Amino acid sequence: MAGGWSRDGAVQDQIDASVEDAVKLARSRLPDGEGLSHCEECETAIPDARRRAIPGVRLCVSCQSALEKQQAPLTDFNRRGSKDSQLK
């Protein structure tokens, strides 16, 4: 059952789109390719345990944390269906 003027299933479509966007974002942030033994930012040695846990890792924990703080956070809702998103 849809609410207001929306069609049946519209709410679920928005939820699915939000989940899909979050998965795409998470996959885009995963490292790929050859991993490094030393951080490409600060040249600190990357521990073997981290390299085994995250194939393709290129940053130490400190640099990775700093990078994640700079990246845009996920929003709590999907703006695709919002009229406000069309105004920007």
BELBELRA-V976932 format. One line per field, one symbol per residue. ss: DSSP state (a for helix, b for strand, c for the rest). phi: phi as a letter, one per 20 degrees, with the letter a starting at -180 (. if undefined). psi: psi as a letter, one per 30 degrees, with the letter a starting at -180 (. if undefined). Layout:
BEGIN
ss = ???
phi = ???
psi = ???
END
This chain:
BEGIN
ss = cccccccccaaaaaaaaaaaaaaaaaaaaccccccccbccccccbccaaaaaacccccccaaaaaaaaaaccccccccccccaaaacc
phi = .edmefffnffffffgffffffffffffeffcnffdecgfedmffeggfffffcgnfccfffffffffffffffeebeegeefffeee
psi = kllbgllkfeeeeeeeeeeeeeeeeeeffkllakllfkkfeggkkkkeeeeeeikgkfkleeeeeeeeeflklklflkgegkeefff.
END
